[in-house]
Structures are given as structure tokens and as C-alpha cells.
Amino acid sequence: MEIQTHLPSLVRVLGQVAIIVYAYSLVTRTIERGILKSVAVGLLFGLGGILSMSDPIRFMPGVIQDGRSILLVLTPIYGGIVGTVVAAFMMAIFRYLVGGLGAVSGVAGILIVATAGYVLTLLPRQLTGTGWRRSALFGLATTTSLVVLVFLPWSVARELLISAALPVTIVNILGVMLLSDLLEKESYRIGIQRALENEATLDPLTQLPNRRVLQREGDRCSKEAGMRRVPFSIIMLDIDHFKKINDNWGHTFGDTVLARVADVIRRTVRKTDIAARYGGEEIVVLLPNTDMRAAGIVAEKIRNDIEATVLMFGQETVHVTASIGIACSFEPSTDFKYVLEAADKALYRAKAGGRNRVELAETA
């Protein structure tokens, strides 16, 4: 079979590459990390392989060539072991259902290529190289599927080796290099975009959201409180005698104190809560769907945890405390600004009452 017979296959691969890159970008923007992302990438690459097998080049009845190996060998890079298992399982089941003379060898080839790709990801970069060299190596790994020719009758296997082995290898290597390059560029672009978004929404010292995020989420909670009568609460926290900390031990140590307090708060609140640096040494925690009583429990836990935190300045032990004010959305207003001001007044009373304490806002 001539190489030009495989040109339509390469064109199809290019179309599938475009779809995969677009879908991968969507998955990566939606799911940052973890096993859920691995599963999503596995499903994506698995579906891509099924799509490719649905429109293959047919060498003879039951013996087909498509772009599944291109996707499969790259799955371990972007989906890890979990994504690889998901993609390989999907492709193997589909290839078996397609049936034909090459069904068993096709399933075996899928498992072999998936294993080869995963093994390559375990090797150090000094061995696999980077850039196009690494992509070419993964492309060559697709040739491991040729081992499955032993499952075919010798006459069929011999014909395929003579007429198809070289063009299939060329198409696979080119496809892997192209797809890998596009996926790497897309990953880099998304990384830069995410870094810029974090820079615009995160406080660089505490790594907490900034006031812009707090205001946006506060307005959302305020709207929900007004429409559905779902309460929200605000905890406003101020580190006690923070100026004295800066004067006695320096601003660098003061930054360390602020960052440690932020860590304590981050560990205490729920994932649905928003802890933001409000300004200076003040931190505000927005608690959606939380009444005053529940907010008081959270605030007291934060206060205790901060008080129990021990920091060292050289050989000197430093203890830090915080004063806290709490307010909840209640009549006559559920406006976020109104609740924030009420929490600020409660914080002022906590300071005036001796510090290292929690005060509740006065109801109207």
C-alpha cells in the first residue's frame, strides 16, 4: 500500500487534533488538577480514539488503521495513570466491538501502546529529552503496536509489514509531534492566563483573595439573602498590636505573622467560605448560608487557633492574638456593605473590650 494512500489519514488526524486541543483547553480551564482532571483527560482522549476508529483506513476486512495510537501514547503525559487506564479501556472495548480479523490484535495493540507511553513518562528527562526529540520518541513508541501482528495469519502480517508499517509509522510520528506541540503550547497559555488571573485576584503576601473578590462574592450573597432569605455572615479580624510587632521585630517578621494568620484561617474555614485580605492587618471572612450562631463558632475557633500559634524570631518566642467582630445579614438590610460595617463596629468593640476576643454585631 503506497504512502499517498495514507494522506487522507493524516488529514483526518489534523482535524481530530484540532478538536482534541480545543476540548483539552476547555477541560484544563474547568478542572485545575487532581483525579477528576485525570479522568476527564482520559475520557477526552478515549473519545478521540473512538472517533478515529469510527473513520479508519481499511487495509482489508477487519484490519484497520487510525489515529488511536497518537492519542493513546500521549495520554500518560496529560492524564497520568488514571487517564491512561480510562482511555485505554474505552478504546479497547470499542475496538473489540468493531470486531473483524484484527479485533484481538487491535485490543492488544492498545494495551501495549498505553503501557509504552506510560513507561516513557517514568523515565528521567535526561533520557527522553525535551521538545521535538521527546515528541518523536513518543511517536516511535507507537510502533510497539506492530508486535501484535503475531496475532494475525502470517500472510496477512507479512503484507502489512511490507506495505503499511513505514507509512503508518510516519503518520503516527508526525501526528504525535503535532499534537504534543499544540497541547504543550495550550498548557503554557492556560498557565500564563491563570497566573495573570491569580495576580489580579490574590493578595501576594497572604495568598488570600483581595477586596475585589470579596466585594463580588459579598454582592452575590447579599442578592441571595434578599431573594431567598438565605443568611450570610461576616467575620472581620484584626491582629492585635500589629504595629508593635513591626516596631519590635521589623516589617519582614510582621509579614510572616500576617501570612501565618492567613494560613490558620484558610485551614479553619470551609471551601465555600471566602477569606480575603481587607487591608493592612485586617482579614475578612465571608460565610455564605451561615447564621450568627454558626459564625460565632467559626470565629471562636479561628481566635483560639491564632492564639495557639507559636512563631519564632531567632531564639525568641512570639505569641499573636486577634480581635474579631461578627455580623449577619438581618433586617433592616441584607446589603453587603451594611453587614460589613456592622462587623467593623463589632471589631472595634472587641478591641475596646480588651482585644483577643469575639464580639457580635448589635442587632437593629
Secondary structure by P-SEA (a helix, b strand, c coil): cccccaaaaaaaaaaaaaaaaaaaaaaaaaccccaaaaaaaaaaaaaaaaaaaaccccccccccccaaaaaaaaccccccaaaaaaaaaaaaaaaaaacccaaaaaaaaaaaaaaaaaaaaacccccccccaaaaaaaaaaacccccccccccaaaaaaaaaccaaaaaaaaaaaaaaaaaaaaaaaaaaaaaaaaaaaaccccccccccaaaaaaaaaaaaaaaaaccbbbbbbbbbbcaaaaaaaaccaaaaaaaaaaaaaaaaacccccbbbbbccccbbbbbbccccaaaaaaaaaaaaaaaaabbbbcccbbbbbbbbbbbbccccccccaaaaaaaaaaaaaaaaaaccccccccccc
